[in-house]
Amino acid sequence: MYKTIIHLVILLMLFFSSVVFADKEKKDLQSEAPIQIMVIGMEHFANPGQDLINKKVDSVLTSNKQKELQDIANNLMRFKPTVVAVEEQTKEPEYIAKDYHSFKMEDLLKEPNETVQVGYRLAHMAGLKNVYGIDEQASDGEPDYFPADKFFKHLADSGQQEQFNHAFGQIKKELDDFFASYKENTLGKYLAALNSKGSPVISLKFYLEMLKYDQGEKQPGAEVFAYYMMRNTKIAAKLLDVAKPGDRIVIVYGAGHKAWLDFIFGNMDGVELVSPVPYLQH
């Protein structure tokens, strides 16, 4: 009888200690601060001409544009970033952008790339030791993340080229009208509009339009959509490799990626998506 009571007491102690431990573990998880992520869709300041629709960009190396870019950085500092990530290929697992280590403020008068003008500038102002390059490009054994050639061949083979050209022309006109309407604005106001809900620059309309031309099992439009989503998902996964709870992260990336990254991070537990618009338009 005495042994039975002892066994019962031990079992009760183990049960309650496990409950307390589980409860503490649950509270610890709940107390972890979310990762705050701000995705800034950017224009390619260096005019690389690698997109299907390319806009001629005025030089950002002039004194006026440099002042506007500095105003943007000053406003972004209100977010108090702890991590800056950019559209740059780097090596795993650290994903550290080595060029940032040799960056000097005078480089802003030489290098127009938005990675330097916004990403490096902001990280330098925030006193960050590293900038993280999280870009993903196809390497050996990986698929083409933007198989547009296959899609355009399908259009020609299926006699749908003219129909697509008309739809594409409408999308291009919408973009041209947007660019023209903000031509006289400061870079801050322009980028605020570009990153706002409803902006044609960050819209997925082009990718969704491509799906309309698929026929049966011939689905090159769906493949463009899926593979580009894969690229952006890998970009997001790289960022998560270097992020930790409580981080306030600014991602400086080509505008064509913003809607995808917003979708991924905006639907992820432990992540709080922050709009860049209030920080850009003031």
N, C-alpha and C positions, 0 to 999 in steps of 0.2 A: 504493500500500500504506500509506504514512504517513497519507494523508488518511482512509483507511478506519478505521485504528486510532483516530485523533482522533474521528471520528464515533461510533465504538463507545463510547469513553470518555465522551463527552458524553451519549449515550443512557443509559448506566449511571448517570451522575450525576443526570440528570433523573428516572430511575426511582426511585432510592433516596431522593432528596429528596422525591418525591411520596409515597412510602411513609411516610417519617418524618413528613411534614406530616399525612397522613391519620391516622397513629397518634396524633400529638399532639392533633389535632382530636377524635378518639374519646375520648382520656383527658380532655380538657377538658369534654366533654359528660358523661362519667361522673362527673366530680368536682363538677358542679353540685349543690348541696344541694337536696333536694326542697322543695317548698312544703308546709308543714304547715297543714292546714285543720281547724278545729274548728267544727262546725255545732251551735249551741245552739237546739233547738226551743223556742220560747217561747209562753207564754200571752199573750193580748192584754190587758194590764193595764188599758187604758182602756175596756174593754167596748164595742167598736165595733158588735157584733152583726151582723157581715157574713158569718158562716159559717153553714153549714147546721145545725150543732149548736153552740149558744152556751152557755157556762158563765158564770154570774154570778160575777164576780171581786170579792173584798174589796179595799178601798182599800189601795194600797201606799204611801200618803203618811203613814201612822201611824208613830210612833217605832219600834214593834216591827218593822214590815215594812222600814223604812229600815235598821235594824240588820241584818236578815237579808240585804237586798240588798247592803249593804256587805260582809258576810261572803262573799257570793258573789263579789263583785268582788275582794276580797283573795285568795281562793282561785284565781281565774282569773289573777291576776297571776303565779302560779307558772309559768304557761305562757309568760310573757314575750312577750305579743303585740306584733307590729310593725305589724299592720294590723287594723282593726276595720271590718266591713261590716254594714250594717243594711238593714231593709226600708223603704226610703225612695226615692222617685223623684228623680233628679238628672239633670243634663245631661251628655251625652257631650262629649269623650272622657275627661274627668277623673273624672266621677262623684263629685264632692266634695259632701258634705252641708254646705251653707253655714250651716245653723242651728247646727252644732257650733262654729263660730267665735265665736259670741256666748254659748256655753254657760257657765254658772257653777254651782258646786256647790249654791248655794241654789235653783237651778231644780229640783232633785230633790224639793223640798217643794211644788212647784207642778204639775209635769207628770208624770202617771202612766204615760205611754206607755213600753213596754219599750225602745224605741229610745233614749230618754233615760236611763231608770233603769238599764239594763244596758250598752247600747252606748256612749253618751256618757260615762257614769261611768267605765267601764273605760278608754276611750281617754284621758280626762283623767288618770287615775291613771298610765297608761303613758307620759304625756308626748307623745302623738302629735299631730302638727300637723293631720292631717285624719282624718275618718271618711268612709267611702265608702258612698253610697246606691246599691244595685244592683238595686232593684226594677224589675220589668217589668210594665207595664200596656198593654192594647190601645189603640193610637192609630189615626188615620185610615189605612185601607188594611190594617190588621192584623185577624186573626180574634179572635173572643171566646175568651179562654183558658179559660173555664169555661161552656160552653153547656148548663147544666143545664136551662134552660127547654125546650129541644128534647127532652131526655131525658124529662122529666116529661110532656110532651105525648104522646110515643110510648107511655109507660106507659098513659095514659088511652085512647089510640086502639086499643091492642092488648089491652086488658082485663087488664093485668098490675099495675095499681096496688095491689090488695090484697096480692098476693104480695110486691111490693117493700116495702110498708109494714110487713109482718111482719118481713122481713129487716132493714130499717132500724131497726125497734124493738129488735131483738136487739143491733144494733151500738150504738145509743144507750144501752141498758141497761148494756152492757159499759163504756162510757165513764162513765156516771153512777156505776157501782160503783167504778171507778178513782178518780174525783174524790172520792167520799165516803171512800174508804179512806185518802186522804192529806190529808184536810181539816185535821187537827190537826198536821200536820208543818210544819217550817220550809220556807220557799221553796226553800232549797238542796236539802233531801231530796226535796221534791215534784218539782222540776225534774230531779233526778237520776233519779227513777223515770220521769218523763215521757220522758226521753231514752234510757232503757234499752231494750235489745233485748226485744221482746215487748210493749212498751207499746202499748195500744190507741190512744193519742192520735196516735202517729206511724205507725200501721199503714196499709197501702194496701188494707185489706180493703174499705172502702167503694167505692173505684174499681174493684176487681176484681169486686165484686158487681154493679156496673152492667153489666158485659159480658154477664151471664147473660140479660139481657132484650132483647138485640139479636136481630133476626130477618132472616135473609138479608142483603140489601143495605141494610136499615134498621139502621144501627149508631150510634145516638146515644151509647150507652154507651162505645163504642170512641173516639168523637170527644172525649168529655169527658176520657178518659184521655190521649189523644194531645195535645190542645191544652194541657192542664195540664202535661204533660211538656215541651211546647214552651216554655211560660212559664218553667219551672224551668231548662231548658237555656239560655235567654237570660240568666237571672239568673246562672248559672254562668259563662257567657261574659263577662259584664260584669266579674265578679270577676277573671277571668284577665287582663283588660285592664290592671288596676292591680296585679296580683301580680308578684313576681319571685322567682327561685330563692333559697331560704333564708328566705323570709318565714314568719312564724308568725301565721296569720290566724284571727281569731274572727269567725264569722258569727252575728249575732243576728237570728233570723227566726221568723215564725209556725210553730208546730209542724207544721202541715199540709204544710210544704215540706221538712222534715228528711229523710224517707225518700228523696225524689227527689234532693235535693242530695247526700246520702250515697252514693246509687247512682252518680251522675255522677262525683263526685270520688274515690270509692273504686275506680273502674275506670279511672282516668286515670294514664298514665305521668308521672312527675315530681311526683306529688302523694302526700302521706302523710296519710291521714285519721286524725284524732285524736279519741277519744271524750271528750266533755265530762264524763261521769259521775264519774270520779275527782276532778275539780276542783269538782264541785257538791255532792257528798255529805259532804265533810269541812269 
